Amino acid sequence: MFYYILAFLNCINNKLFWHINNNYIHPLRIFSLMKPQLLKVTNEPTHSFSVRQDMYPYINNLWHYHPEVELIHIRKGSGTQFIGDNIKRFTEGDIVLVGAHLPHYWRYDDMYFQQDTHLSADAAVIHFAENFWGDTFLNLPESKPVKNLLEKAKRGIYISGNTAHLVAALIKKMIGSEGMPRIGILLEVLSAIAGCTELVFLSSIGFRHDFDDLENERINAIYEYSLANFRNKIQLKQIADIARISENSFCRYFKSRTRKTYSQFLIELRVGDACKLLIENKLSIKQICFECGFKNLVGFHKYFKLITGKSPLSYQREYIKLG
């Protein structure tokens, strides 16, 4: 219920704050006025874990964490996904398992927040405590693969291949289930993921995620500003002011929290945006290079291949071939 009240309030905010002095105000700016904190996941009295369907792009558009494990299936929508220190594009069909206390953030593309948009979001989201089935269940010999999976999920796991198709079908079935079958389906989902050989770990092993509230607020502000401005040149002073620390301190601070430099972070955002534009296939590669904030084609090709393992043209052809 908490999520739907939040979504409703955001819809109201969306109308109230859309224009100030004739300037467009992104709905997500409202979140920057809120102090990020531990997200409380509530279950209905008749359920031991939460299964819901999110139809609003505003939900999950916030750097947050919680003690529950999260399994999310993006059924409609696209944007930028942050899990620990990992940044990548998310698209329709993606399935991700996020371990307990691992910070994460699904930021839908700007077009989902435009006043006259025809686009809609749809995500199936499951939250469960690691011990919701009791303190001894995971210590059973038969439960060892699931116990190991939940430990690995503390880095975030992207599920791909045939397992993703199976898990998507089971999640859909779980949404309409009640009673013991609901628990059985969750166990079947986790068993399928545990047996998958095509798992992709997202966050690095050494990622630090013991942030206090002030640090969460600062990181959220940095992400918000960067996502809104990465296509332009961001001066060190500008982003340091957003973080409310000195320029010298900002460089050390950002790397200590994310395990990457701010320049690397911006490059990852720009490459992610380029992937989206390459898939849409409406602009030339040269146009995409400059649209995403790169200053020249040489740098664009270099960093694109470094991050994706492919040249922009190869990436585009591969996607078109799959489509």
C-alpha positions as CSV (number, residue, x, y, z in Angstrom):
1,M,0.0,0.0,0.0
2,F,2.9,2.4,0.8
3,Y,4.1,2.3,-2.8
4,Y,0.7,3.1,-4.3
5,I,0.2,6.1,-1.9
6,L,3.7,7.3,-2.9
7,A,2.9,6.9,-6.6
8,F,-0.4,8.8,-6.1
9,L,1.3,11.6,-4.3
10,N,3.9,11.8,-7.0
11,C,1.2,12.1,-9.6
12,I,-0.3,15.0,-7.7
13,N,3.2,16.6,-7.3
14,N,3.7,16.1,-11.0
15,K,0.7,18.4,-11.8
16,L,1.4,20.9,-9.0
17,F,5.1,21.4,-9.7
18,W,5.3,20.8,-13.5
19,H,6.0,24.4,-14.4
20,I,7.6,27.1,-12.2
21,N,8.2,30.4,-14.0
22,N,7.6,28.6,-17.3
23,N,10.6,26.3,-16.7
24,Y,10.2,22.5,-16.9
25,I,10.7,20.9,-13.5
26,H,11.5,17.2,-13.6
27,P,9.1,15.3,-11.2
28,L,12.2,13.5,-9.7
29,R,13.4,16.9,-8.4
30,I,10.7,16.5,-5.7
31,F,12.7,13.6,-4.3
32,S,15.7,15.7,-3.9
33,L,13.8,17.6,-1.2
34,M,13.2,14.3,0.7
35,K,15.9,12.8,2.9
36,P,16.7,9.3,1.6
37,Q,16.4,6.7,4.2
38,L,15.9,3.0,4.8
39,L,12.9,1.9,2.7
40,K,10.3,0.0,4.7
41,V,8.7,-2.9,2.8
42,T,5.4,-3.8,4.3
43,N,3.5,-7.1,3.8
44,E,-0.2,-7.7,4.0
45,P,-1.4,-9.6,7.1
46,T,-2.1,-12.7,5.0
47,H,1.3,-12.7,3.3
48,S,4.8,-13.5,4.5
49,F,6.4,-11.6,1.6
50,S,5.5,-8.9,-0.8
51,V,4.6,-9.4,-4.5
52,R,3.4,-6.3,-6.4
53,Q,3.0,-4.7,-9.8
54,D,4.4,-1.2,-10.2
55,M,2.7,0.8,-13.0
56,Y,4.4,4.1,-12.3
57,P,7.9,5.2,-13.3
58,Y,8.2,7.3,-10.1
59,I,8.5,4.2,-7.9
60,N,12.1,2.9,-7.5
61,N,13.4,6.3,-8.9
62,L,15.4,6.9,-5.8
63,W,18.7,5.6,-4.4
64,H,17.5,3.3,-1.6
65,Y,18.1,0.0,0.2
66,H,16.2,-2.3,2.5
67,P,16.9,-5.5,4.5
68,E,14.7,-7.6,2.1
69,V,16.0,-9.3,-1.0
70,E,14.4,-7.9,-4.1
71,L,13.6,-9.6,-7.4
72,I,12.4,-7.3,-10.2
73,H,11.1,-8.1,-13.7
74,I,10.9,-5.0,-16.0
75,R,7.9,-5.8,-18.2
76,K,7.6,-2.3,-19.7
77,G,10.0,0.6,-19.7
78,S,13.7,1.6,-20.1
79,G,16.2,3.7,-18.3
80,T,19.4,3.7,-16.3
81,Q,19.9,1.2,-13.5
82,F,22.2,1.7,-10.5
83,I,23.1,-1.3,-8.4
84,G,26.0,-0.8,-6.0
85,D,28.7,0.6,-8.1
86,N,27.3,-0.8,-11.4
87,I,25.6,1.4,-14.0
88,K,23.8,0.0,-17.0
89,R,20.8,0.4,-19.2
90,F,17.7,-1.5,-18.3
91,T,15.1,-2.5,-20.8
92,E,11.9,-4.5,-21.2
93,G,12.4,-8.1,-20.1
94,D,15.3,-7.5,-17.7
95,I,15.3,-9.6,-14.5
96,V,17.5,-8.6,-11.6
97,L,18.0,-10.1,-8.1
98,V,19.2,-7.6,-5.5
99,G,20.5,-8.8,-2.2
100,A,19.7,-7.4,1.3
101,H,21.0,-3.9,2.0
102,L,22.5,-3.4,-1.5
103,P,21.6,0.1,-2.7
104,H,19.8,0.3,-6.0
105,Y,17.9,2.8,-8.2
106,W,15.9,2.3,-11.4
107,R,15.8,5.7,-13.1
108,Y,13.3,5.7,-16.1
109,D,14.2,7.8,-19.1
110,D,13.0,11.4,-19.2
111,M,10.3,10.6,-21.8
112,Y,8.4,8.6,-19.2
113,F,7.9,11.8,-17.2
114,Q,6.8,14.1,-19.9
115,Q,3.3,15.6,-19.4
116,D,1.8,14.3,-22.6
117,T,3.7,10.9,-22.8
118,H,2.0,7.8,-24.1
119,L,4.6,5.6,-22.5
120,S,3.9,3.5,-19.4
121,A,6.0,1.5,-16.9
122,D,5.3,-2.0,-15.7
123,A,7.5,-3.9,-13.3
124,A,6.8,-7.0,-11.1
125,V,8.6,-6.6,-7.8
126,I,9.0,-9.3,-5.1
127,H,10.5,-8.5,-1.7
128,F,11.2,-11.2,0.9
129,A,13.3,-11.4,4.1
130,E,16.1,-14.0,3.9
131,N,14.6,-15.8,6.9
132,F,10.9,-15.4,6.2
133,W,10.5,-19.2,6.0
134,G,12.2,-19.6,9.4
135,D,15.7,-19.6,10.8
136,T,16.5,-23.2,10.0
137,F,15.2,-23.6,6.4
138,L,18.3,-22.2,4.7
139,N,20.5,-24.5,6.7
140,L,18.8,-27.6,5.3
141,P,21.1,-29.6,2.9
142,E,18.5,-29.2,0.1
143,S,18.5,-25.4,0.6
144,K,22.3,-24.9,0.1
145,P,22.0,-23.7,-3.5
146,V,19.4,-21.1,-2.5
147,K,21.4,-20.0,0.5
148,N,24.5,-19.6,-1.7
149,L,22.4,-17.6,-4.2
150,L,21.2,-15.2,-1.6
151,E,24.8,-14.6,-0.5
152,K,25.9,-13.9,-4.1
153,A,22.9,-11.6,-4.6
154,K,24.5,-9.1,-2.3
155,R,26.4,-8.0,-5.4
156,G,23.3,-7.9,-7.5
157,I,22.6,-10.5,-10.2
158,Y,21.3,-10.1,-13.8
159,I,19.4,-13.2,-15.0
160,S,19.7,-14.0,-18.7
161,G,19.1,-16.7,-21.2
162,N,16.5,-19.4,-20.9
163,T,16.4,-19.0,-17.1
164,A,15.1,-15.4,-17.6
165,H,12.2,-16.7,-19.7
166,L,11.3,-19.3,-17.1
167,V,11.6,-16.9,-14.2
168,A,9.4,-14.3,-16.0
169,A,6.7,-16.9,-16.4
170,L,6.9,-17.9,-12.8
171,I,6.7,-14.3,-11.6
172,K,3.6,-13.8,-13.6
173,K,2.1,-16.9,-12.1
174,M,3.1,-15.8,-8.6
175,I,1.3,-12.4,-8.9
176,G,-2.1,-14.3,-9.1
177,S,-1.3,-16.9,-6.5
178,E,-2.2,-17.2,-2.8
179,G,-1.4,-19.4,0.1
180,M,1.3,-22.1,0.0
181,P,1.5,-22.2,-3.9
182,R,2.8,-18.7,-3.7
183,I,5.7,-19.7,-1.5
184,G,6.3,-22.8,-3.7
185,I,6.6,-20.6,-6.8
186,L,9.1,-18.3,-5.1
187,L,11.2,-21.3,-4.1
188,E,11.0,-22.6,-7.7
189,V,12.1,-19.2,-8.9
190,L,15.1,-19.1,-6.6
191,S,16.0,-22.7,-7.4
192,A,16.0,-22.0,-11.1
193,I,18.2,-18.9,-10.7
194,A,20.6,-20.9,-8.4
195,G,21.0,-23.5,-11.1
196,C,21.6,-21.0,-13.9
197,T,25.0,-20.8,-15.5
198,E,24.4,-17.5,-17.3
199,L,24.3,-15.2,-14.2
200,V,25.9,-11.8,-14.5
201,F,27.2,-10.2,-11.3
202,L,26.7,-6.5,-11.2
203,S,28.3,-4.7,-8.3
204,S,32.0,-5.2,-7.5
205,I,33.0,-7.4,-4.5
206,G,34.6,-4.4,-2.7
207,F,31.6,-2.0,-3.0
208,R,31.0,-0.2,0.3
209,H,27.3,0.2,1.1
210,D,27.3,1.2,4.8
211,F,26.3,4.8,4.0
212,D,24.5,6.9,6.6
213,D,21.6,9.1,5.8
214,L,23.7,12.2,5.0
215,E,25.8,10.2,2.5
216,N,22.7,8.7,0.9
217,E,21.3,12.2,0.4
218,R,24.6,13.4,-1.1
219,I,24.9,10.4,-3.5
220,N,21.3,10.8,-4.5
221,A,21.9,14.5,-5.3
222,I,25.0,13.7,-7.3
223,Y,23.2,11.0,-9.3
224,E,20.2,13.3,-9.9
225,Y,22.3,16.2,-11.2
226,S,24.5,14.0,-13.3
227,L,21.6,12.2,-15.0
228,A,20.1,15.6,-15.9
229,N,23.3,17.1,-17.2
230,F,25.7,14.4,-18.4
231,R,25.2,15.4,-22.1
232,N,26.8,18.7,-21.3
233,K,30.2,19.4,-19.8
234,I,29.9,19.3,-16.0
235,Q,32.6,21.4,-14.2
236,L,34.1,20.0,-11.1
237,K,32.9,23.0,-9.1
238,Q,29.3,22.5,-10.2
239,I,29.1,18.9,-9.0
240,A,31.1,19.7,-5.9
241,D,28.6,22.4,-5.0
242,I,25.8,19.9,-5.5
243,A,27.5,17.5,-3.1
244,R,28.2,20.5,-0.7
245,I,31.9,19.7,-0.4
246,S,35.1,21.2,-1.7
247,E,36.4,20.4,-5.2
248,N,39.4,18.5,-3.8
249,S,37.3,16.6,-1.3
250,F,34.7,15.7,-4.0
251,C,37.2,13.6,-6.1
252,R,38.3,11.5,-3.1
253,Y,34.8,11.2,-1.7
254,F,33.2,10.0,-5.0
255,K,35.9,7.4,-5.6
256,S,35.8,6.1,-2.1
257,R,32.0,5.6,-2.3
258,T,31.7,4.3,-5.8
259,R,35.1,2.7,-6.5
260,K,35.4,4.8,-9.7
261,T,36.3,8.4,-10.6
262,Y,33.6,10.9,-11.5
263,S,34.9,11.0,-15.0
264,Q,34.5,7.2,-15.3
265,F,30.9,7.5,-14.0
266,L,30.0,10.2,-16.6
267,I,31.5,8.0,-19.4
268,E,29.3,5.1,-18.3
269,L,26.2,7.3,-18.3
270,R,27.1,8.6,-21.8
271,V,27.8,5.1,-23.2
272,G,24.5,3.9,-21.7
273,D,22.7,6.7,-23.4
274,A,24.5,5.9,-26.7
275,C,23.3,2.3,-26.4
276,K,19.7,3.5,-26.2
277,L,20.1,5.8,-29.2
278,L,21.8,3.1,-31.3
279,I,18.9,0.7,-30.6
280,E,16.4,3.4,-31.6
281,N,18.4,3.8,-34.9
282,K,17.2,7.3,-35.6
283,L,20.5,9.1,-35.6
284,S,23.9,8.5,-37.3
285,I,26.7,7.3,-35.1
286,K,28.4,10.7,-35.5
287,Q,25.2,12.4,-34.3
288,I,24.9,10.0,-31.4
289,C,28.5,10.7,-30.3
290,F,27.9,14.4,-29.8
291,E,24.3,13.9,-28.6
292,C,25.6,11.8,-25.6
293,G,28.2,14.3,-24.6
294,F,31.3,13.0,-26.2
295,K,33.6,15.6,-27.8
296,N,35.0,13.5,-30.6
297,L,34.5,10.2,-32.4
298,V,37.8,8.7,-31.4
299,G,37.0,9.0,-27.7
300,F,33.4,7.8,-28.3
301,H,34.6,4.6,-30.1
302,K,37.3,4.0,-27.5
303,Y,35.1,4.2,-24.4
304,F,32.1,2.5,-26.0
305,K,34.2,-0.6,-26.9
306,L,35.9,-0.5,-23.5
307,I,32.6,-0.7,-21.7
308,T,30.5,-2.9,-24.0
309,G,33.2,-4.9,-25.7
310,K,31.9,-3.9,-29.1
311,S,32.1,-1.0,-31.5
312,P,29.0,1.2,-31.8
313,L,28.2,-0.2,-35.3
314,S,28.7,-3.8,-34.1
315,Y,26.4,-3.2,-31.1
316,Q,23.7,-1.7,-33.3
317,R,23.9,-4.5,-35.9
318,E,23.8,-7.2,-33.3
319,Y,20.7,-5.7,-31.7
320,I,19.0,-5.3,-35.1
321,K,19.8,-8.9,-35.9
322,L,18.3,-10.1,-32.6
323,G,15.2,-8.0,-33.2
